[in-house]
């Protein structure tokens, strides 16, 4: 007898839990609408943040890219002077690679404006690549005759 009462109580608790956990269709629609509105707010916030930061970031990046182009031309002029042929050929190759990297950075900057992907990821990767290019330009311009 006791086991029947326990069994009936257990079934009643499970049934009550099942019905309590089920949401009505109206509640599900309401939750979905709230999620959509939250997503729209997050998107608007991200776009507002991008609109504030991107123009200044772009101007600074354009300055660095132009500076890199000038430095590449200086290095190219130095390499074209008479000197050690083997070393100059290696430097010409490296200068050509750096020029391509610089052009790629400019291209990525232009593409980002059109696609607007994740701002923080773009900014971090762009700055990392820009700093790597700057270091390469500095290293290439050093005279290692010590």
Secondary structure, 3 states (H helix, E strand, C coil): CHHHHHHHHHHHHHHHHHHHHCCCHHHHHHHHHHHHHHHHHHHHHHHHHHHHHHHHHHHHHHHHHHHHHHHHHHHHHHHCCCCCHHHHHHHHHHHHHHHHHHHHHHHHHHHHHHHCCCHHHHHHHHHHHHHHHHHHHHHHHCCCCC
